[in-house]
Amino acid sequence: MTTADYLAELARRDAELSVIRAENARLRKLVESQTEQLVALTERIAELIAAVERKKGKPPIPKPVAPATLTEAERKAFENRPRPPEKPLEPKKPKQRAKPTGRKPLPKHLPEEVHHLRPTACDHCGEAALDQVDEVTEEKLHVVKEHQRRRVVTRVTCRCRKCGERDDSR
């Protein structure tokens, strides 16, 4: 193909493109006008629905009906009607035992390692005269690679007779 052929082809495609662009612009205007018509019709429908709702109004509230008057015989028959049977008492349910809380006790079959700790002298003044105030016993599970034991430690809290301070052996 020569340069002239290319130029002729380019001119033909350019003319085709301008026709397509004109058609596209016409279709855009058509879509825009139809969209405006659709919006106007939607607004009109909303107005008509609102008018119908206003015309309907609220449904009338029915007036309460007065109770029918009873004759003396009917009233006496109602008052002397048989009473319903007494409601039986519900049987009392036994209380359920509460589940124990806290840790389970350590197994008793494990060997014991017993320690008694009591202060020999007051930490504050050095006096040896002590009165026992409290005793706390605690059990711990002592686990070593080779064995398991229960370690039972009894701690005694004492009060010094001289200075009155409490002392425990920690």
C-alpha positions in Angstrom: 0.0 0.0 0.0 1.1 3.5 -0.7 0.9 6.6 1.3 -2.1 7.8 -0.7 -4.0 4.5 0.1 -3.2 5.0 3.8 -4.5 8.5 3.7 -7.7 7.5 1.9 -8.3 4.7 4.4 -7.7 7.1 7.3 -10.2 9.6 5.8 -12.8 6.9 5.4 -12.4 5.7 9.1 -12.5 9.3 10.3 -15.8 9.8 8.5 -17.1 6.6 10.0 -16.0 7.7 13.5 -17.8 11.1 13.2 -21.0 9.3 12.2 -20.7 7.1 15.2 -20.0 10.0 17.5 -23.1 11.9 16.2 -25.2 8.8 16.8 -23.8 8.5 20.3 -24.6 12.1 21.1 -28.2 11.6 19.9 -28.7 8.5 22.0 -27.3 10.3 25.1 -29.8 13.1 24.7 -32.6 10.6 24.3 -31.6 8.7 27.5 -31.4 12.0 29.4 -34.9 13.1 28.3 -36.4 9.7 29.2 -34.7 9.9 32.6 -36.2 13.3 33.2 -39.7 11.9 32.2 -39.3 9.0 34.5 -38.4 11.3 37.5 -41.5 13.5 36.7 -43.8 10.5 36.5 -42.4 9.0 39.8 -43.1 12.3 41.6 -46.6 12.4 40.1 -47.3 8.8 41.4 -46.0 9.8 44.9 -48.4 12.8 44.9 -51.4 10.6 43.8 -50.6 8.0 46.5 -50.4 10.7 49.2 -53.8 12.1 48.0 -55.4 8.7 48.2 -54.0 8.2 51.7 -55.3 11.5 52.9 -58.8 10.7 51.5 -58.9 7.4 53.3 -58.2 8.9 56.7 -58.0 6.9 59.8 -60.4 4.1 60.5 -63.2 5.1 62.9 -62.7 4.1 66.5 -65.6 1.8 67.6 -67.5 3.1 70.6 -67.5 0.9 73.6 -70.6 -1.2 74.1 -72.4 -0.9 77.4 -72.5 -4.2 79.3 -75.8 -6.1 79.0 -78.1 -5.6 81.9 -78.8 -8.8 83.8 -82.0 -9.9 85.3 -82.2 -10.7 89.0 -82.4 -14.4 88.3 -79.3 -14.3 86.0 -77.3 -12.4 88.6 -78.2 -14.8 91.4 -77.4 -17.8 89.2 -74.0 -16.2 88.5 -73.3 -15.5 92.1 -74.4 -19.0 93.2 -72.4 -20.9 90.5 -70.1 -23.7 91.8 -66.7 -22.5 92.8 -63.6 -24.0 91.2 -61.8 -26.7 93.1 -58.9 -25.6 95.4 -55.6 -25.6 93.7 -53.4 -28.4 95.2 -50.2 -27.4 96.8 -47.1 -28.2 94.8 -44.9 -30.9 96.4 -41.8 -29.4 98.0 -38.6 -30.4 96.1 -35.7 -31.5 98.2 -32.8 -29.1 98.2 -29.9 -30.1 96.0 -26.6 -30.4 97.6 -24.2 -27.5 96.7 -21.2 -28.5 94.7 -18.0 -28.1 96.7 -15.8 -25.2 95.6 -12.1 -24.8 95.7 -9.3 -27.4 95.2 -9.6 -31.0 95.8 -7.7 -32.3 98.9 -4.3 -33.8 98.2 -4.2 -37.6 98.1 -3.6 -39.1 101.5 -1.6 -42.1 100.1 1.4 -39.8 99.3 4.2 -39.8 101.8 4.3 -36.7 104.2 7.1 -34.3 104.7 6.2 -32.5 107.9 7.7 -29.2 109.1 6.9 -27.2 112.3 8.0 -23.6 112.2 8.0 -21.5 115.4 10.0 -18.4 116.1 12.6 -18.8 118.9 12.9 -15.1 119.7 11.3 -11.7 118.8 12.5 -10.2 115.6 12.0 -6.7 117.0 13.6 -6.8 120.4 15.2 -10.2 120.7 13.2 -11.4 123.7 12.7 -15.2 124.0 9.5 -15.0 126.0 6.7 -15.5 123.3 3.1 -16.3 123.6 1.4 -18.4 120.9 -1.3 -16.4 119.1 -2.2 -18.4 116.0 -1.3 -21.6 114.1 -1.6 -22.1 110.4 -1.2 -25.4 108.7 -0.8 -25.6 104.9 -0.5 -28.6 102.6 1.3 -28.4 99.3 2.1 -31.0 96.6 5.8 -31.2 96.3 6.8 -32.8 92.9 10.3 -33.7 92.0 11.3 -35.7 89.0 11.9 -38.9 91.1 8.9 -38.6 93.5 5.8 -36.8 94.7 5.2 -35.9 98.3 2.8 -33.9 100.5 4.6 -31.1 102.3 2.7 -30.2 105.5 4.0 -27.0 107.0 2.7 -25.7 110.4 3.5 -22.1 111.1 3.0 -20.7 114.6 2.5 -16.9 115.1 3.6 -15.6 118.5 3.4 -12.3 120.4 6.3 -10.9 122.3 5.7 -10.4 126.0 8.1 -7.5 126.2 7.3 -5.3 123.1 3.9 -6.8 122.1 4.8 -7.2 118.4 3.5 -10.2 116.4 6.1 -12.5 114.9 5.9 -15.5 112.7 8.6 -17.7 111.4 8.9 -17.2 107.7 
